Structures are given as structure tokens and as C-alpha cells.
């Protein structure tokens, strides 16, 4: 059995000293970096590609 462990780092200072900081309105888990004091989302959503945007507009 293979177990993968995901290690999150701060996007500003790349520190691994993070604490969970509630959930935002969209349901994403947020963090607080103890090193630099930054707040953010652990796994931000990727923006749509050009092809995906065209497909969405066509479907609309």
C-alpha cells in the first residue's frame, strides 16, 4: 500500500510552519503562516485555460 503525504508551504516565504485558519465562503481550507504572518488558501483553484473559456462561452 502506497501512502502519499502532501506537505503544504507558504506561497510568500515557502515556510512549512502553517496553521489551519478556518474555511472561506467557497469552502476552501485557509492557512496562516507563523513565519511571515501571511494568510491564504491551501489549494487555490486553477484559472480556466483559453480552450475551456471558449467552450464555456459557446455552451452559454
C-alpha positions as CSV (number, residue, x, y, z in Angstrom):
1,X,0.0,0.0,0.0
2,X,1.4,3.4,-1.0
3,X,0.6,6.4,1.2
4,X,1.2,9.9,-0.2
5,X,1.6,12.7,2.2
6,X,1.1,16.3,0.9
7,X,3.3,18.9,2.5
8,X,1.9,22.5,2.2
9,X,4.2,25.5,2.1
10,X,3.5,29.3,2.3
11,X,3.3,30.9,-1.1
12,X,5.2,34.0,0.1
13,X,8.1,32.8,2.2
14,X,7.9,29.0,1.4
15,X,7.9,28.1,5.1
16,X,6.3,24.9,6.3
17,X,5.1,26.3,9.7
18,X,1.4,26.7,8.8
19,X,-1.7,26.5,10.9
20,X,-5.2,25.9,9.6
21,X,-7.3,29.0,9.7
22,X,-11.0,28.1,9.1
23,X,-12.8,27.7,5.8
24,X,-13.7,30.5,3.4
25,X,-17.1,31.2,1.8
26,X,-16.2,29.0,-1.2
27,X,-15.4,26.0,1.2
28,X,-11.6,26.1,0.7
29,X,-9.3,25.5,3.6
30,X,-7.3,28.6,4.6
31,X,-3.9,28.8,6.4
32,X,-1.9,31.3,8.5
33,X,1.9,31.3,8.1
34,X,3.6,31.6,11.5
35,X,6.8,32.8,9.9
36,X,5.7,35.7,7.8
37,X,2.2,36.2,9.0
38,X,0.5,35.7,5.6
39,X,-3.0,34.3,5.2
40,X,-4.1,32.3,2.1
41,X,-5.8,29.3,0.6
42,X,-4.0,25.9,0.8
43,X,-5.2,24.7,-2.6
44,X,-6.2,27.6,-4.8
45,X,-8.4,26.9,-7.9
46,X,-6.6,27.0,-11.2
47,X,-7.9,29.5,-13.7
48,X,-9.6,28.3,-16.9
49,X,-7.5,27.8,-20.0
50,X,-8.3,29.6,-23.2
51,X,-9.9,26.5,-24.7
52,X,-12.1,26.0,-21.6
53,X,-13.2,29.6,-21.7
54,X,-14.2,29.3,-25.4
55,X,-16.1,26.1,-24.7
56,X,-18.0,27.7,-21.8
57,X,-18.9,30.8,-23.9
58,X,-20.1,28.5,-26.7
59,X,-22.2,26.4,-24.3
60,X,-23.7,29.6,-22.9
